[in-house]
Each structure stands twice: as C-alpha cells, then as structure tokens.
Amino acid sequence: MNRANVIATMLFYVGILLVILGIVLGFEFGLIKVFGQTKMGWAMFFDWALKGVISGLLFIGISEIIKLLAYIKNLLKRNQL
C-alpha cells in the first residue's frame, strides 16, 4: 500500500527547479553594464529571486498536501477492510 505518488513527486521537483531558476535568473538579469563596467542591480536580483523562491515553495507545499491526502486515503482504505 505504500505507493509513491507520481504527481506529488513531480510537483516537488518542479518546485525545486523553480527555486533554482529564480536565483540563477536573478543573478543573470541583475547584472547591469554601466559605462563599460558590470555592476549588480540588487533590486532586479531580489525581484527575480523572490518570485522564483515563492513560486517554488508554493509548488513544494502543494506536493506535500497531495502526499498527506494520499496517505490519509490509504489509511482510510486500510481501516475499512
């Protein structure tokens, strides 16, 4: 009865990917060239990084909810027999 929930696992990995992509894109879009010098635009970095982290954590949270619901469903099935 201990089956892995494929949807929850996929959502978890998508969440991890979104967090990593948000931080990487934050660094990429945060670099600004000013008069030939490259500087870090921290506002742009935090904008992209926070969007990526928040959306990634939402996906991870939804995957945990699905895991818990599947666990509760399996417990109810086991107790009905």
C-alpha positions in Angstrom: 0.0 0.0 0.0 3.0 2.3 0.2 2.9 3.6 -3.4 4.8 6.7 -4.4 2.5 9.5 -5.6 3.8 10.5 -9.0 2.0 13.8 -9.1 3.3 14.9 -5.7 6.9 13.9 -6.7 6.7 15.8 -10.0 5.4 18.9 -8.2 8.1 18.7 -5.7 10.9 18.6 -8.3 9.2 21.4 -10.3 9.3 23.5 -7.1 13.0 22.8 -6.6 13.6 23.7 -10.2 11.7 27.0 -9.9 13.7 28.0 -6.8 17.0 27.3 -8.5 15.9 29.0 -11.8 14.7 32.0 -9.9 18.0 32.5 -8.1 20.1 31.9 -11.3 17.9 34.2 -13.4 18.2 36.8 -10.6 21.9 36.8 -11.0 21.7 36.8 -14.7 19.2 39.7 -15.0 20.7 41.6 -12.0 24.0 42.2 -13.8 23.9 45.7 -15.3 26.5 47.3 -17.6 27.1 50.9 -16.7 29.7 52.8 -18.7 31.6 49.6 -19.6 31.6 48.3 -16.0 29.4 45.4 -14.8 27.6 46.1 -11.6 25.0 44.2 -9.6 21.4 45.6 -9.6 20.2 44.2 -6.3 16.6 45.3 -6.8 16.4 43.2 -10.1 18.1 40.3 -8.4 15.8 40.2 -5.4 12.8 40.7 -7.7 13.6 37.6 -9.8 14.9 35.5 -6.9 11.9 36.2 -4.6 9.5 35.4 -7.4 11.3 32.1 -8.1 11.5 31.1 -4.4 7.9 32.0 -3.6 6.5 30.1 -6.6 8.8 27.1 -6.0 7.8 26.9 -2.3 4.1 27.0 -3.4 4.7 24.0 -5.6 6.5 22.2 -2.9 3.7 23.0 -0.4 1.0 21.7 -2.8 3.0 18.5 -3.3 3.2 18.0 0.4 -0.6 18.5 0.7 -1.1 15.8 -2.1 1.2 13.4 -0.2 -0.7 13.9 3.0 -4.1 13.4 1.3 -2.9 10.2 -0.4 -1.6 9.0 3.0 -5.0 9.7 4.6 -6.8 8.0 1.8 -4.6 4.9 2.2 -5.2 4.8 6.0 -9.0 5.1 5.5 -8.9 2.3 2.9 -6.9 0.1 5.2 -9.2 0.7 8.2 -12.4 -0.1 6.2 -11.3 -3.6 5.4 
